[in-house]
Amino acid sequence: MNISEVKQIRITDFLQSLGHRPVKIRCGQYWYLSPLRTENTPSFKVNDPTNEWYDFGIAEGGGIIELAMLLYQTSNINEVLRLVSAQADSVPCSRSRPFCPLPGRIEDTMKNITVSPLNHYALLSYLHSRSIDTGIAQRYCKEIHYDLYRRHYFAIAFENVSGGYEMRNPYYKGCIRKKDISIIEYAAGGKQEHVCIFEGFTDFLSYQTLLKQNNAIVCVQGMCDHIIMNSVSNLKKTLEVLGEYKYIHCYLDNDLAGEKTTETIAGLYGIRVVNEAIRYIDYKDLNDCLRGKRR
């Protein structure tokens, strides 16, 4: 097999041929006990639709070739191709899946993109329905307009450090341009002792709303920086910027991905890390807490 053919092999089939079976499957996401290390709780995820994996314990991920390099402990591509091919040939059910190229990102087909201050009544109404203070949202967000398939659309836009925008409206959630983390500094050019970490910008806006309400959920009343991951898949990028902080407060979701992400951060930075999600343990995330929507 060549590189293109190996990439067509489903990672889930490849893992099964090696004796690894998922502990949990949900919405095309397969959770495993990591095949790369010893653990008791699954923290290795395979996104079957995109055929990509991510190990929250080591903050690494990629496709089947990157996985095979780690499993077989070699960076020699030819050796990796030989070993994966032999494994696929040894188990008929794990042969290459029929090639079906994934559709391009819908964001790549958007045209006439414009970014402006957040003022559209429909977007402000959506934020109000999520109990988010609209004044706070206008401080940190913009609105983005674009054409798609000859129709005009608009969404809330939240900028990341690479100049991309996380986009959200009642019917759509995505990212235009490059996916990356967002950093909100208390003072430009200088790091604070405290930093709070959020999975998405809705959580960050919810936190700011709770802060305005003097809610006990808020852990830091004074000077603090904020990091918005914009996806737990950005964990590695997040870890790279945490080293300068003395206190790290994790306000992630109360689900498996959020818990594993917090565990990984704590594994690297130890007692500097506080899992603040226990403050809203009866809720899935900060916005549900803000809205009083228990699980």
PyMOL commands that set and color helices and strands:
alter all, ss='L'
color gray80, all
select helices_A, chain A and resi 3-7+11-17+64-72+77-90+92-94+106-109+121-129+134-140+201-212+232-240+256-272+276-280+286-291
alter helices_A, ss='H'
color red, helices_A
select strands_A, chain A and resi 24-26+29-32+44-47+52-55+60-62+111-117+142-148+151-159+165-169+172-176+182-184+194-198+225-228+247-251+273-275
alter strands_A, ss='S'
color yellow, strands_A
deselect
rebuild
show_as cartoon
